[in-house]
Amino acid sequence: MRVPLICAITMALALTTGAATGKVQETYVSMPGADAPGPAADDRVHVLKVGSADARQVVVLVAGQFGAAGGFGPLARELAARLPGTQVWAVDRREQNLADLRGFRRSPDRAAGYYLGGRYRARTPQSVPYVGKWGLGVELADLRKVVLAAADGGRRRVILGGHSWGATTALAYAGWDFDGHPGYRDLSGLALIDGGVHDAFAGEGYTYRLTADQADARLAKIAGGEVFDESLTMGRTETFAVLQQLAGAYAAARPDEPSAVAGRLPARLRPPAGVTNEGLIEWLYATHPLVPDISVNPAYTSTATLAGALAGPVPSMFEWYWPNRLSLDLEAADPFDDTPVARRLGLRLSHTREIDVPLYSFQSGLTHGTANKAAAWVAGQSRITDVTYAEDVAMTHLDPLLAAPAKNTMLNTLTPFLARLAD
């Protein structure tokens, strides 16, 4: 997800999906990350692993801005069910270590008391100033730990993909220089879901052309204490994510009861009186979304599926604390070249023209065609010769992750791409 627009636990779950005739293995595990500013305890990431551990191919997925691993759950389960030789890993970035998600393991009422009563552990820029240094370099160093673990010493193929700014991150990984090792050499393919680089979001109205002065000004603000990206702030930095998860928990558990969360929403998001728990989800994501990036088309995505993804409890669908430095770096990476601004920020994008792995790109109606246009540009300026493009302009930005399998154009075109790479 992208806007203008957690603990260290391991869970073992067994789920049945629509396409599966048996069980799909599912675990959520803590993994070592890279050494980075801050306490050593935060040098960890978490990964939702779906599918057989014996699979010879792993699809590693990265969420977009404010997105977290839980948003990939429905997609990951369906992919693993359709492709038994493929396992799906959805990554939670290190900033999820900062989120206090333990209250969501309780009933919705007790969770509401914990969070709305202010009894949870909150973070402030003053308490975690080191997050100001968690940029793209830190994220990719963590991600490489995950990719190499997925590869298991070369025993398994790894396809790296992402949604929205997660697609930007996947491409940055491929073009990154890891101490002389090009990132693309770790990969057997790339899968871009409604995002990318080089004006991928231009059709939505966002282009990134940072100057050195602009980059320096934003670095100064970060150093001065503007550590978190406040694009979704609703009082406190974490308020949006907390309210969305509470709304999902109530809708999943008691869909037809009067909403327990609607009255706590900011006025601009608050629906009329009398909405149910399920009705609030429909209001927030289908009929009155905050921004187009955070919406679903009910013809594709059911309220029940969305509520289940929002409810979690762990992994969650949204991050609480997104680093401002990561937003800055991803904007600077958009030209997808070793530019002066990229070098000024320490971005090691020196292998973008060498990438030679198969590429898949899907676009919804969000960008009006610029996501696939940008993917074509990437292919044209690199050594990529194997490209698959797909689109469904009636889908919204979140639909590719959550839509009913039979209607999900992204799922139904990504599956044969992955199957072909697995052969």
VENBELFEN-V736308 format. One record per residue. N is the residue number from 1. SS is DSSP state (2 for helix, 1 for strand, 0 for the rest). PHI is phi in whole degrees, 0 to 359 (none if undefined). BURIAL is + if it has 16 or more other ideal C-beta (glycine too) atoms within 10 Angstrom, else -. Layout:
# VENBELFEN-V736308
n: [N,N]
ss: [SS,SS]
phi: [PHI,PHI]
burial: [BURIAL,BURIAL]
This chain:
# VENBELFEN-V736308
n: [1,2,3,4,5,6,7,8,9,10,11,12,13,14,15,16,17,18,19,20,21,22,23,24,25,26,27,28,29,30,31,32,33,34,35,36,37,38,39,40,41,42,43,44,45,46,47,48,49,50,51,52,53,54,55,56,57,58,59,60,61,62,63,64,65,66,67,68,69,70,71,72,73,74,75,76,77,78,79,80,81,82,83,84,85,86,87,88,89,90,91,92,93,94,95,96,97,98,99,100,101,102,103,104,105,106,107,108,109,110,111,112,113,114,115,116,117,118,119,120,121,122,123,124,125,126,127,128,129,130,131,132,133,134,135,136,137,138,139,140,141,142,143,144,145,146,147,148,149,150,151,152,153,154,155,156,157,158,159,160,161,162,163,164,165,166,167,168,169,170,171,172,173,174,175,176,177,178,179,180,181,182,183,184,185,186,187,188,189,190,191,192,193,194,195,196,197,198,199,200,201,202,203,204,205,206,207,208,209,210,211,212,213,214,215,216,217,218,219,220,221,222,223,224,225,226,227,228,229,230,231,232,233,234,235,236,237,238,239,240,241,242,243,244,245,246,247,248,249,250,251,252,253,254,255,256,257,258,259,260,261,262,263,264,265,266,267,268,269,270,271,272,273,274,275,276,277,278,279,280,281,282,283,284,285,286,287,288,289,290,291,292,293,294,295,296,297,298,299,300,301,302,303,304,305,306,307,308,309,310,311,312,313,314,315,316,317,318,319,320,321,322,323,324,325,326,327,328,329,330,331,332,333,334,335,336,337,338,339,340,341,342,343,344,345,346,347,348,349,350,351,352,353,354,355,356,357,358,359,360,361,362,363,364,365,366,367,368,369,370,371,372,373,374,375,376,377,378,379,380,381,382,383,384,385,386,387,388,389,390,391,392,393,394,395,396,397,398,399,400,401,402,403,404,405,406,407,408,409,410,411,412,413,414,415,416,417,418,419,420,421,422,423]
ss: [0,0,0,0,0,0,0,0,0,0,1,1,1,1,1,0,0,0,0,0,0,0,0,1,1,1,1,1,1,1,1,1,0,0,0,0,0,0,0,2,2,2,0,1,1,1,1,1,1,1,0,0,0,0,0,0,1,1,1,1,1,1,0,0,0,0,1,0,2,2,2,2,2,2,2,2,2,2,2,2,2,2,0,0,0,1,1,1,1,1,1,1,0,2,2,2,2,2,0,0,0,2,2,2,2,0,0,2,2,2,2,2,2,2,2,2,0,0,0,0,0,0,0,0,0,0,0,0,2,2,2,2,2,0,0,2,2,2,2,2,2,2,2,2,2,2,2,2,2,2,2,0,0,0,0,0,1,1,1,1,1,1,1,0,2,2,2,2,2,2,2,2,2,2,2,0,1,1,0,0,1,1,2,2,2,2,0,0,1,1,1,1,1,0,0,0,0,0,0,0,0,2,2,2,0,0,0,0,0,0,0,2,2,2,2,2,2,2,2,2,2,2,2,0,0,0,0,1,0,0,0,0,0,0,0,0,0,0,2,2,2,2,2,2,2,2,2,2,2,2,2,2,2,0,0,0,0,1,0,0,0,2,2,2,0,0,2,2,2,0,0,0,0,0,0,1,2,2,2,2,2,2,2,2,2,2,2,0,0,0,0,0,0,0,0,0,0,0,0,0,0,0,2,2,2,2,2,2,2,2,2,0,0,0,0,0,0,1,0,0,0,0,1,2,2,2,2,2,2,2,2,2,2,0,0,0,0,0,0,2,2,2,2,2,0,0,0,0,0,0,0,0,0,0,0,0,0,1,1,1,1,1,1,0,0,0,0,0,0,2,2,2,2,2,2,2,2,2,2,2,0,0,0,0,0,0,1,1,1,1,1,0,0,0,0,0,0,0,2,2,2,2,0,0,2,2,2,0,2,2,2,2,2,2,2,2,2,2,2,2,2,2,0]
phi: [none,216,245,238,134,none,299,274,232,236,242,244,231,232,232,255,253,300,269,269,260,229,261,250,293,214,223,235,233,266,227,295,256,275,289,210,304,112,299,300,297,272,278,217,237,234,225,274,254,235,114,290,292,271,300,266,224,235,259,262,243,242,283,273,300,68,274,223,299,299,292,270,307,301,295,298,294,289,299,294,290,283,237,302,273,237,253,246,244,257,263,260,296,300,295,291,298,277,275,266,264,297,296,283,278,258,295,305,295,291,297,297,296,292,274,287,275,71,267,279,275,258,244,235,304,289,276,224,298,295,297,297,253,270,255,295,299,293,299,288,296,296,297,295,301,291,299,292,295,296,291,53,69,94,289,234,281,236,252,257,220,192,249,61,294,293,292,301,298,298,294,300,301,298,267,279,258,265,52,95,253,293,300,298,290,276,242,252,178,230,230,257,247,56,186,153,230,52,72,299,257,299,293,270,108,236,236,237,224,293,264,299,296,295,298,296,296,288,299,295,295,297,297,277,121,275,282,262,286,260,303,250,296,228,106,241,303,269,300,302,298,297,295,294,290,297,300,295,298,294,294,288,272,219,298,267,278,304,299,268,246,307,291,267,282,302,305,290,252,284,278,298,299,96,287,275,301,291,297,294,298,298,299,288,244,249,260,221,295,299,217,301,298,248,206,229,262,298,290,249,245,281,298,296,296,296,299,296,293,295,293,71,281,219,285,268,267,234,280,275,229,261,288,300,295,291,299,301,293,293,296,292,278,301,298,56,204,277,280,302,292,301,295,301,269,80,275,262,268,258,238,296,274,261,302,223,259,303,233,243,222,239,230,268,279,299,259,55,100,281,294,288,299,293,297,296,297,301,298,291,261,236,257,286,242,252,231,240,249,214,203,208,287,277,278,267,295,270,303,301,272,234,296,304,308,294,258,276,300,297,302,282,253,290,302,295,300,292,298,294,291,282,292]
burial: [+,+,+,-,+,+,-,-,-,-,-,-,-,-,-,-,+,-,+,-,-,-,-,+,+,+,-,+,+,+,+,-,+,+,-,+,-,+,-,-,-,+,+,+,+,+,+,+,+,+,+,-,-,-,+,-,+,+,+,+,+,+,+,+,+,+,+,+,+,+,+,+,+,+,+,+,+,+,+,+,+,+,+,-,+,+,+,+,+,+,+,+,+,+,+,+,+,+,+,+,+,+,+,+,-,-,-,+,-,-,+,+,-,+,+,-,-,-,-,+,-,+,+,-,+,-,-,+,-,-,+,+,+,+,+,+,+,+,+,+,+,+,+,+,+,+,+,-,+,+,+,-,-,-,-,+,+,+,+,+,+,+,+,+,+,+,+,+,+,+,+,+,+,+,+,+,-,-,-,-,-,+,+,+,-,+,+,+,+,+,+,+,+,+,+,+,+,+,+,+,+,+,+,+,-,-,-,+,-,+,-,-,-,-,+,-,-,+,+,-,-,+,-,-,-,-,+,+,+,-,+,+,-,+,-,-,+,+,+,+,+,+,+,+,+,+,+,+,+,+,+,+,-,+,+,-,-,-,+,+,+,+,-,+,+,-,-,-,+,+,+,-,-,-,+,+,+,+,+,+,+,+,+,+,+,+,-,-,+,+,-,+,+,+,+,+,+,-,-,+,+,-,+,-,+,+,+,+,+,+,+,+,+,+,+,+,+,+,+,+,+,+,+,+,+,+,+,+,+,+,+,+,+,+,+,+,+,+,+,-,+,+,-,-,+,-,+,+,+,-,+,+,-,-,+,-,+,+,+,+,+,+,+,+,+,+,+,-,-,+,+,+,+,+,+,+,+,+,+,-,-,+,-,+,-,-,+,+,+,+,+,+,-,-,+,+,+,+,+,+,+,+,+,+,+,-,+,+,+,+,+,+,+,+,+,-,+,+,-,-,+,+,-]
